[in-house]
Amino acid sequence: MTELQALLLGIIQGLTEFLPVSSSGHLEIGHALLGIKDENNLLFVLTVHVATVLSTILVFRKDIALLCKDLFAFQWNDSTEYISKLLFSSIPIVIVGFLFRDKLEALFTGNLFFVGCMLLLTACLLTLTQFVKKSDGKITFGKALLIGLAQTLAVLPGISRSGSTIATGLLLKGKKEDVARFSFLMVLIPILGAAFLDIITGELKSTKVDLLPLLIGFVSAFISGWLACSWMIKIVKRGKLIYFAIYCALIGLIAIFAA
């Protein structure tokens, strides 16, 4: 992988992790367009994902600090309840990750037709949010689990994680800013968990990436992720997801015809 390829893929990961357009789908398309043959390089993928996690922590640093402070009070309060909901929402993806990891990884083979179809599905899901009236509903444990199921669907390349979770939260009558906050914080658990699992199981031992492309990918993913996360919060509050639905539909159709 060259430095330029690492830069482009890092930017793609950072932007599309938070914008509802599917980071996995765009990385698959990016690999195809750039002619990268080592698309299954675990270390690079892990690095850019960790970078976007750190950008999430930066954006929500005050919220996370308050949650941690209340958590270590060792009593049931709003923060411990919220953290419990985040953990509860992660149950589906943890189960799927453990049971079907190898089968899921087999889907990331540069199949643009499949990616295009999933992008069209993402477009349909985002379009549905246009018909949802403004609501101030609270995220309950039941809703957290349903949002977690939507996140599990997003393991498929072309299904947007942020798009599916935010759309599901809005369809469940959740308050826009609360849904966006929950969607971005809930991703910390599975990504950090997957990174930890890769490290302790020795999955990274067989991977080889030059340090410079790795560093460039990390920095570009972190900066673009920070900008995208901050921007997306404002977009959700304004309810402008339809534009991303149109974008996903167009890119999906292009991917299908290019397959």
C-alpha positions, 0 to 999 in steps of 0.5 A: 500500500502506498502513502497516497492510497493510505491517505485516501483510504483513511479519509474515506474511513473517517468520513464514511464511518459517521456519515450515513453512507457506509464506510465498509462499502466505500472502502470496498469501492475504494480498494477496487478503484485504487487497485489495492490487492491487500484489502484484507490487511487487518492491521491497516483496517484496525488502525483506521477504525481505532482512529475513528474511535479516538475521534468519537472520544474527542467529540464526546469527551465531555459526555464520556467524562461525565458518564465515567465520573457517575459510573465510579460513584457505584450507584444507579443513576442516569449515567449508569443506566445510559452505559447499561443501555450502550452495553445492552445494544452491543449484545447482538453484534457481539454474538454475531461477531463471535459466531459468524466472523469468518463468514462475514469476512468472506463478504469483503471480496470486492463484490461491487454488485453486492455492495451496490445492492446494500447501498440501495437498502441503506438509501431506502432506510434513510428515506423512511426517516423523512416520514417520521414526525419530530419526537422527544421519545426516550431511548429505552432498553428495548429500543437500545436492543433494536438499535443494536440489531440495526448495528448488526445488520451494518456488518454487511458491506454497503449497509451504513452503521450510523445510517441504520442505527440513527434511522432506526432510532428515529423510526422508534420516535427517539429525539434526534440529538439523543439518537445521534449521540447514542449511535456514535457512542455505541460504536465504541464498545464493538470496535474496541472489543474487536481490536482487543480480540485481534490483539490477544488472539494473535491475529495481527502477527501475520500482518505487515504494513510499512509504518508510514502508510499506517501513520498516514492512514491513522492521522487522515482517518482521525481528522476526517472522522472528527470533522464528520462526527461533528458535522453529522450531529448538526445534520441529524438535528436538522433532519437532512438525511434524505440527501445521503439517501440520494447519494447512496442510491446513486453510488449503489447504482454506479457500483451495480453497473460497474460490477 
